[in-house]
């Protein structure tokens, strides 16, 4: 019954917000405004519906430490993409033709912020967190990652390789980041930092979502396994490599902090008292 109330509420805000921002993508200031509105409404709705249905403080979206967690996540996400694009450029498969569009980059701030927040609330805040209670951290990470990758098959230039790559590099990394921090702010920052660096700064495709207009006018060419092809660098072997390494790092951190939820023989996870329920 929790899912019956929680999922439709969060998905409705995400769908309406995404459509609204997409409809005004040619107007950078309006895109930024609607993206900010989507972020605020998504957080408010999540806090309200989860607090009401689970009758607890929504600690995974606590205000304390939120700014620092988002900032750290943005830095890690952006740095990860810099590593990916640097390797692609080293092979001569990424070319910069000049400066792109400041307005386009500004519009992407709103779009990427809305997407990062709504997707993290749905896939880590609801799916991963609730499955983890039943099956433990590792099973929840695998299941949520597979579904997160599969969801990207609906994108315009989706590919099977891209969906698999998203499951490996993003689904695992973002779930592991949440498991380590027990806060959604860190994966939200990671998600935004990665996506904005990819499109808003380096001007490459994002998850097969069509043309992007970032600060740099650029193009990729070469083997699909290196560049990701039409799906974008997220389908690159380098993205999978660095995403996998970060997943391992976050899981090790979670184990040191004692925030990994083990699965018990009865099929229900041994949920630690300190974790959001």
Helices and strands as residue ranges (DSSP letters): H 2-23, H 28-54, G 59-61, H 66-90, E 94-99, H 102-120, I 121-128, H 129-135, H 137-151, G 152-154, H 160-165, I 166-171, H 172-181, H 184-196, I 197-201, E 216-220, H 224-227, G 229-231, G 233-235, H 237-257
